[in-house]
């Protein structure tokens, strides 16, 4: 059975987090753990490549959690401040992953340029992009102002449906209507872009990129799940499909994990009661 729960996005104005002072402090400590691990990732490019970012952005573009699946904190981090990100990394703090607290990473390359990411936790060197852009069918010409282009992108996002197959069960994914990140893919007039999430429950399973080059709209989908099969549709017409993930350090999409001391979680994965 697929149950859908609202996802909290960092897009737009930040809201004051709910909870007691202790709960807010615990949430901040967990985000600091993820931010520290991401900050330790060093990104290198071929010598002949133009100057590229050497680290991920210090603030996540999206935060989420999934108590039903045991994630106590999670976030999406972007490589590159300007334009479409060159890659994204997700971090999930899981109290009982292979029997103990761990941080779980998923990686998605968004560029055809080869690069390498290294840290005490991470070794990743993709050789290609995990996404491929295609024209959006029956989409209007990009509007002449930013606000109306966002309306167009949200309208196109609502036209999309998607699914994933986990085991023998097919589950429908839902499009989160608010983009998690807005960017300008080029210097052309009316160039615009946004990243939307396809989610199962509270967990993002894929990212949809909707972009204008100034003259037309295009889209791409990058998966963030190791499902047996995933597919997406525009107006019920199939436009994207992928099979089981191929994990490996040189794959454009892959995943890994590392041991982590998660604040508020004991070494056996149990919750540490807050101090009174």
SVG drawing of the C-alpha trace seen along z (x, -y; Angstrom):
<svg xmlns="http://www.w3.org/2000/svg" viewBox="-3 -40 49 50">
<polyline fill="none" stroke="black" stroke-width="0.4" points="0.0,0.0 1.4,-3.4 0.7,-6.2 1.6,-9.8 2.7,-12.3 3.5,-16.0 7.2,-16.9 8.8,-20.0 10.8,-22.0 13.4,-24.7 12.2,-26.5 11.0,-30.0 10.8,-31.5 12.0,-29.4 9.5,-28.6 10.4,-28.3 10.8,-24.6 8.3,-23.1 9.2,-21.4 10.7,-22.0 14.1,-23.8 15.7,-20.4 14.1,-19.0 15.3,-22.0 18.8,-21.6 18.8,-17.9 17.6,-18.7 20.3,-21.3 23.0,-18.9 21.9,-16.3 22.0,-18.8 25.4,-19.8 26.6,-16.2 25.3,-16.0 26.8,-19.4 30.2,-18.4 30.3,-15.2 29.3,-17.0 31.9,-19.8 34.6,-17.1 33.9,-16.1 36.6,-17.4 35.7,-17.6 38.4,-17.5 38.1,-18.0 40.4,-17.2 43.2,-19.8 41.8,-20.9 38.3,-21.6 37.2,-25.2 37.1,-26.3 34.5,-24.2 33.3,-24.1 35.6,-22.1 33.0,-21.5 29.2,-21.2 27.2,-24.2 27.2,-24.5 23.4,-24.7 21.0,-22.0 18.5,-22.8 15.9,-20.5 15.4,-18.9 13.2,-16.0 12.7,-13.1 11.0,-9.7 10.1,-8.4 8.1,-5.5 11.3,-4.2 13.5,-5.2 15.3,-8.3 15.7,-10.8 17.1,-13.5 17.9,-13.9 18.8,-16.5 19.7,-17.2 22.9,-19.1 23.9,-20.8 27.3,-21.0 27.5,-24.5 25.9,-27.8 25.1,-29.2 23.0,-27.5 21.9,-23.9 23.8,-22.0 26.5,-19.8 25.6,-17.0 23.4,-16.4 24.1,-14.3 21.5,-13.2 22.3,-12.4 20.1,-10.3 20.7,-9.6 19.5,-6.0 19.7,-4.6 19.6,-1.0 21.2,-0.5 23.1,2.8 22.6,3.0 23.9,-0.4 23.7,-4.1 24.9,-5.2 24.8,-8.0 23.5,-6.9 24.5,-8.7 23.0,-8.8 24.8,-10.5 23.5,-11.9 25.7,-13.4 24.1,-16.1 27.0,-16.8 28.8,-14.9 32.1,-16.1 34.0,-13.5 34.9,-14.5 35.8,-12.9 34.5,-13.3 36.5,-12.1 36.2,-12.2 36.9,-9.8 33.4,-8.5 33.1,-8.9 34.7,-7.7 32.7,-8.7 34.0,-9.4 31.2,-9.4 32.1,-9.5 28.7,-10.8 25.4,-12.4 22.6,-10.5 20.0,-12.6 19.0,-13.2 16.9,-16.2 13.9,-15.9 11.3,-18.4 8.2,-18.8 5.2,-17.8 2.6,-20.5 4.2,-23.1 3.8,-26.9 6.6,-29.3 8.4,-30.4 6.8,-33.5 8.7,-36.8 8.8,-37.2 10.0,-35.0 6.8,-34.8 4.8,-33.5 7.6,-31.0 7.3,-29.5 3.5,-29.2 4.3,-27.4 6.8,-25.1 4.4,-24.2 1.7,-23.6 3.9,-21.2 4.9,-19.5 1.3,-18.7 1.0,-17.0 3.5,-14.4 2.8,-11.1 5.3,-8.5 5.7,-5.1 8.3,-2.7 8.3,1.0 9.7,2.3 9.8,6.1 6.6,7.1 4.6,4.0 4.0,1.0 3.6,-2.3 2.5,-5.6 4.8,-8.5 3.4,-12.0 4.7,-15.2 5.5,-17.7 4.1,-20.9 6.6,-23.4 10.1,-23.3 13.0,-22.6 15.5,-24.7 15.2,-27.5 18.1,-28.2 19.0,-29.9 20.5,-27.3 22.0,-29.8 22.4,-33.5 19.7,-33.5 16.7,-35.7 13.8,-33.8 16.2,-30.9 14.8,-29.4 14.8,-26.1 13.5,-24.4 13.9,-21.1 10.8,-19.2 10.5,-16.0 8.7,-12.8 8.0,-11.2 6.9,-7.9 5.4,-8.7 7.7,-11.3 10.8,-10.1 12.0,-11.7 12.6,-9.0 13.4,-11.1 14.2,-14.7 12.5,-16.3 14.3,-19.1 12.1,-21.5 14.1,-24.0 13.7,-26.7 16.5,-27.7 14.6,-30.8 12.7,-29.4 11.2,-26.1 10.8,-23.9 12.5,-20.6 12.7,-18.1 14.8,-15.4 14.4,-12.9 17.1,-11.6 16.3,-8.7 17.2,-8.6 16.2,-5.0 17.3,-1.5 13.8,-0.4 13.5,2.5 11.8,0.2 10.7,-3.4 8.7,-5.3 7.2,-8.7 4.5,-10.1 3.3,-13.4 -0.5,-13.4 -0.4,-9.7 2.0,-9.2 5.3,-7.4 8.3,-9.7 11.0,-8.1 11.8,-4.7 14.8,-3.1 15.6,0.3 17.5,1.5 20.4,-0.8 23.9,0.3 26.0,-0.6 29.6,-1.5 32.1,-4.3 32.1,-5.4 28.3,-5.2 26.4,-8.5 23.9,-7.3 25.1,-5.3 24.8,-5.0 27.0,-4.2 27.0,-4.5 29.3,-5.1 29.2,-4.7 28.0,-7.8 27.4,-8.9 23.9,-10.3 23.0,-12.8 20.2,-11.3 20.9,-7.8 22.8,-5.1 25.3,-2.7 22.7,0.0 20.2,-2.3 18.0,-3.0 16.8,-6.5 18.7,-8.2 16.1,-9.8 16.6,-13.6 18.1,-15.0 15.6,-16.6"/>
</svg>
